[in-house]
Amino acid sequence: MAVTSPEDPVEARPMLNSSPEKNETVEKREKHGDEDEGVHMKREIGLLEGVAIILGIIIGSGIFISPKGVLKETGSVGMSLVVWSLCGFLSMIGALCYAELGTSIPKSGSDYAYINEAFGPMPSFLYLWAANVIFVPTTNAIMGLTVASYLAQPFFPDCEVPQLAMQLIAALCICFLTWLNCHSMKVTTSLQNMFMFTKLTALALVIGVGFIVFVQGGYKRFDNAFANTETDPGKIAVSFYSGIYSYAGWNYLNFMTEELRDPYRNLPKAIYISIPLVTISYVLANVAYLAVLDPVSMISSNAVAVTFADQTLGIGSLLIPALVAVSAFGGLSCHIMTSSRLCFVGARQGHFPDCLSMITVDKFTPKPALIFLCILSLFYLGVGDIYSLIDYASFVESMFILISLTGLLYLRWKRPNMERPIKVHLAVPITFLFICTFLVFMPLYVRPMEVGMGLLITASGIPIYLVGVKLTNKPAWFTTLLGQVTNQTQKLFMSVKED
């Protein structure tokens, strides 16, 4: 939605600084090897930080709170473990496809960049629209509420936590982490490393206790493990959605490709380390839960890890909610960091207002994009049924992953000589394509309302694209307004820096 035409995309630009520090900034830019004009975000993410980002996004609160979704839809213990394993396998082959996309199209923005490269601006804009209007801010809001529920529960031991208290705590968490991401990427990524080890410690505790119970007789719960397995293909597809939700985030490192040191080496390595580690941990965690809890107890629990701890750890059960809270907090921090790059890249391409493509010359962070998403996230905290929005968006998000994968195969056909530092075997994207097609279209008859609303939300971006991006002869008042917004944003951050 830039003032310029779509044929003249807006590049990342600095927040202008007329102080003597400008020469120092130019020297910094030259030192980091940026040949284009403007200030660019620095490559501060190494292999450990890359692994921490993937683990930080994937291992949120899902595996500790609601693994019951897979068990409920599959109908049996054995089939639920099969689904958890296959979801890990699916995430792995998907991540390998994205490793090829991320190294052959080395731009931040993940699906947005890949869809734009393969199919042009309109499909990529619709992804950008759906992501920034629904996916990202609602996910931030829900993750914030999850952190708030665990932090507030000790203060309300005998009653339900008031909704207003949860909203205020969630708002505080979102605002603090947004400020931290604006302040320093180095501090943020260092915290991600700490959160990664906390998450793994929590999973190790669950798995270790479950193993002890398993060898003491818990293995008997796995007798006739496949009894009552669901045979309806639609419900099996929905069970995969529940499992994949807990694996969500395997492609989020691609949002920050331009900030990754040596992406051709570190992007695939981070994938090879993190995805198998998550898959093994998730399967073992579910075995631990099922060794302690029968299927009925597991399905009826609103926080499986807490119920598990209450039955096994005694007074030490308070440790699990604390670890889950830290895990959810780390997941929120990582999601805010990665998803802001999507908004930033979209603005840089002229699909969002220019002011969102700015980065600060002192911290090299996309402050306007971070603050914009923070405001949207705070807005969704006040929405009544925020979870229904996630249901609507889940289908659309999966659909765009399918489109990105189709783009990989399309580029293989149309541009066979394109430089591909990583090139997976053709069987990998084709297998992923078939599985994704099944998962995307099978729920059409199971949950038509959610699918229809998701498509409607996406389609609502078409008139926005036609007026804001495609229309070259925009009214003078429109271009003047956007120009004023950009100038005022620039002045605001300049004054903040001077203060």
N, C-alpha and C positions, 0 to 999 in steps of 0.2 A: 504494500500500500504506500509505496514511496512516491515522492514528488516527481521523480524521474520516470521515464518510460520503462517497460519491462525489457526493452532491448538494451537498456543501459543500467544494469544492475548496480546497486549500491554496494561498494566494498566496505570492509571494516574500516572505520575512521577513528582518529583520536579525539578525545575531548580537548579542544584547543587550549593551549597554555602559552601565554605570552611572557612567562617569567623566564629568568636566565636558566632555569632547570631544563628548558626545552632542548638545549644542545646535549645535555646529559642523557635525555630520553632518546635522542637520535642515536647517540653512541651505543646505548643499550640495545636499540633495535638492530643496529648494524652488527653488534657483537653476537646476537642470536641468529644472524643469518637471514633476516627477512629482507627480501629484495623489493617487494611491493611497497608503495607508499602507505603511510598510516602506521599506527601502533598495533601490534598483534599480541595475542596472548602467548605467554612463554611455554615452552615444552618442559613442564615440571613433573610429569607423571612417568615414573619408571615402571619396571616389571612388578615390584612389590605393591606399589600404589595401584597399578592396573588390576592385579589380583584382588586387592582390598576393595576396589570399586565394584567389581563384579560380585564378590561375596557380600559386600555391603548392601547392594541392591537386592540380590536374590534372597539372602538369609535375613529377612525382616522379622516380622512377628508371625507370619503365616504358618510356618512349621510348628510353632509353639502353641498356636491358638486354634486353628481350624483344619487339621488334617482329616477331620471327620467327613468332609465333603466327598472325598474319593471313596471312602468306605460306604457311605450312605448310597451313592449312585451305583457302585459295583455290586453291592449286596453280599460280598464275602471277603474274608481276610486275605485269602490267597490272591484273588483277582486285584484287590487294592494294592498289594505289594507289586504285582505285575505292572499295574498302571503307573505307580511311582517310578519304577525302573524304566519303563518305556518313555515316560515324560522326561527323565534325565537323558535318555538316548536321543530323543527328539530335540531337546535343547542343545545337545552336543553337535548333532549334524547341522542344526540351524546356525549355531555359532560358527561352525566351519565355513558355511556359506557366507556368513557376514564377515569372516576374516578375509575371504576373497574380495568381497565388495569393498571392505574398509581399506584394503591395500591397493586395489586397482582404482578406487575413487577416494583418494586420501583427504576427504573433507569431513569436518565435523557436521553433525546433524543426523547421522545414521540414515534411517529410512527416507527422510526428506531429501537428502542429497542423492540417494540412489534412485528414487522414483523420478526425481527431476532430471537426472542424467539419462535415464532410459526412456521415459515417457513424456517428459516436458513439464512446463510450469503448472498447468491446471491440476493434474492429479497430485503433484507434490504440495500445492497450496491447500488442497482439501485435507491432506494428511496433517499439514501444519495447523490448519483451522481446528480440526477435530481434536488434535493433541493439546493445543493451548487453551481451547475453550472447555474441554471436558477431561481428557486423560490426566494431564499433568496437575492442574490445581485441585481436582477432586482427590487424586491419589495423595497429594500433599496433605489435604485436609483430613483424610481418613487415617493416614499414618500419624498425623499430629494427635488425633483423637485417641488412637491406640496408645501412644505414649502417655497421654493425659490420664487415661483410665487406670494405668498401672501406677502412675505417680500419685494419683488422688485416692486410690483405694485404701491405703493405710489410715487415712484421715476420716474415712466413713466405713468403719468395720462392720457396723450393724445395719446399714441401709445402702441403697443404691446411690452412686455418685450423682449429684445434681448435674443436669445437662449444661447449665451455664458455667459451672466450675470447670468442667471438661473443656468447654469451648475456650475459656480464658487461658487455661494452661496450654492448650494446643496452639492458640494464637501466639502465646509467649515463646513457645518452642520454635514455631515457624519464623517468627521475627528474629529471634536470636540467631538461628542457623543461617537465615538470609544475610544478616549483618556479618556473620563470620565468613561466609562465602564471598561477600563483597570486600572484606578486610584483607584476607590473605589466603591464596590457594595453597601455600606451603603448610600453613597451620591446619587447613581443612583436610588435606591429604594425609598429614601426620595423624590426625585424629581418626581418619578412616582405617589406618593401620591398627590403631588401638582397638577400634570397634570390631575389626575383623577377628582379632584374637579373643575378644569377649564373646562374640557369637560362637566361635568354635569351642570355647570353654563351656558355654551353656549346652551345646549339642553333645559334647564329650561327657558332661555330667549326666544327661538323660540317657545316653547310650550305655555308659558304664553301669549305672544303677539298673537299667533294664536288662543288661547282660547277667548281672548277679541274680535277678529274679528269674530270668529265663532258665539258667542252669539249675536253679532250685525248684523247678517244677513249672515254670511259666510256659515252657515249650508245649505243654499239654493243650494250651489254648489254640494251638495251630493244627490240632487233629481235625481232619475233614475240612481243610482250609478253603476248599473251593465249593463247599456246599452252599446252595442258594445263590449262586452267581447269577447276576442279571444278564439276560440275553437280548434285551432291546438295544439295537445299535445306537439309537438316539441317546439313551441314558449312559451308555459307555462313552459316547462322545462328550457328554456333559461332565462325566467323571474325569476325562482328560483335561477339560477346562479347569476343573478344581485343582488338579495336580499342577498344570502348567502355570496357574496363577502363583503358586508357591515357588516356581522356577523363574517367574518373570524377572527380567533384568539381564538376561544373558547377553543381550545385544547393546546394553547401555554404554559400554566402554567406547563403542563406535560413535557415540555422540560427541566424544572428546578427542577424536583422532588427531586433530591439529595440535593438541597439547601433550600428546604422547611421545616420549623420547623413543627414537628408532622404532616406529610403528610396525615396520615390516617384520621385525623380530619379536617385539614385545607384545603386539596384539595377539598373534596366534599362541604364543607361549602362555599368556595370561589365561587364554581359553582352555588350553590343554591342562593347566593346573587346576583351575577353579571349577569347571563343570563336572569332571569326574569326582572331585572332592565333595561337591554339593550332593551329587547323586548318591554316592555311598553313604554320606551322612544322613540324608533324608530316608533312605530305605532302612538303615539301622535304627534311626529314631522311631520310625513307625513300628518296627519289630519290638523295640523297647516299650512303646506305648501299649501294644497289643499283648505283650507278655504280662503286663500289670492290669490293664483294663479290658473287660469284655466288650464286644462290639456295641452293645446297648449303652453301656456307660460312656463309651468314647463318643458315640453319636449325640448323646444328650448333654455332653459337656460343652460349655461355651469357651473354655480355655483348657485344652487337653493337657498341656504341660503342667499347669497349676494343679489340676485334679491328680495327675500322675505324681507330682511332688507331695501332695497331701497324703497319699497312700503309701509313700515309700521313704520320705526323708524326715518325717516327724517335725521337730522344731526347725530343722534346716530347710523346710519347705519354703520359707520366706526368701531364700536365695534365688529361686527360680523366677518369681515375679520381678525381682530386681534385675536379673540378667536379661529377661525378656524386654523390660523397659529400656535398658541400655541398647539392646539389639535393635529395637524399633526406632530409637532416637538416632542411632547410626544409619539405619536405612533411610530415614527422613533426610538426614544431612546429605547423604549420597545422592538421593533422588533430586533434591533441590539443586545440587551442584551440576549434575549431568543434564537434567531437563532444561535448565536455563540456556544451555548452548543451542538447543533446538530453536528457541525463540530468537536468539542472537543471530544465528545463521539465516533464518527466514527473513529477518529484517535486513541483513546484509545483501540478500538477493533481491530486495525490493518488494517482498511479499507482505511485510509488516512496516509500520512507520519507521522512518530512518533513525529516530532517536533511540530505538531499541537495539540498533547495531553498534552503538558506541561502547568503547571500553576505556577504562581510566588509564592515564599515562603513568600513574605512580604505582598502582597495584596490578595492572594488567588483568582486570576482572570486568565482566560485562554487567556493571551495576544496574543500568536501566532495565535490562532483561530480568535480572534477579528480583528487582523491586516490583516490576510489573506482575510477575508470577506470584510474588508474595501477596500483593493486593488481591489478585483473583482467588488465591487459596484462602485468604481471610474471608472473602465474600462467601465461598462455598461452606465455610464453617457455620454460617447462619442459615444455610438451606436445610429444610426439614428432612427430606428423605434423600440424603446424599448417596446412599448405597445403590439406589435405583439407577443413578447416573452411571455408576461403574458398570452395572449390568448392561446398560445400553451401549456403553463404549467398548466393552470387552470384545464383542463381535467385530466392531469396526477396526479395533487395533489388530486383531488377528487377520482381518481382511487385508490390511495394508502390509503386514508382514508377508502375506501371500503375494501381493503385488510386487514387493521388493524382490522376492525370490524369482518371480516371473521375469523381472527386469534383469536379473543375473543371466538367465537363460537367453533372453532376448539379445543382450549385449554379446553373449558368446556367439550368437548367430550373425548379428548385424556388424559387429566390430571384432572379428576374430583376431586381429593383430593388435588389439588394445593391450597395453602393458599390464600384466597380471603377475606381480611378485609372488603371490600365492594363488595357485590354481588347483582347486579340489577336483577329484574325479567326477565325471559327469553323472555317475550314478548317485552321488550324494545330493545334489540339488534336485534331481528328478524324484528321488525317494522322499525328500522333504516336501516337494511340491504335492505329491499324491496324498501324503499324510495331512498336510495343511488343508488341502481341498476338502478332505473328509471332515476334518474338525471344524472348518468354517461353514460348510453348507449343510451338514447333517443336523445341527440344532435348529434349522429353519422351521421344521415342523414340530419341534419340541418346545421352543420358546419364540414363536413368531412375533410376539409383542416387543420383546427386547431387541430382536433383530431389526424390526421395522423402525423403532425409535432411533436406533443407532444409525441406520441409513438416512433417516430424516435429519438428524443432527449434522451428518456429513454433508448432505445436499444443501443445507442452509448456507453453506459456504460458497456455493456457486454464484449467487448474485453479488456477494461481497467481492469475489474475485473479478467478476465482470466489471464492476464499478470501480473498485479500488486499485486493481492491477492492470486489467486488460484495456480499459478505457484510457486512451492516450490524451485526448483533448478534455481533460478534467476542468470543471468550472474553476474560475479564478479564486473564488472564496475558499474552495476545497484545498487547492495547493497552497494558498496563503496560510490557511489554518494549520496544515501539517508542517509548513516551514516554521511557523511561530512556535509550535510545540517542540520541534527539534531545537530551535535556538534557545528557548527557555530551559529545556532540559540541560543543554550544554552549559548555559550560564549557571544553573543551579549547582551542578557538580563542580564547576570551576570555583564558585564561591565557597562550597563546602571544603574543597581542598585548601583554599587560601586561609580559611578559618583554622 
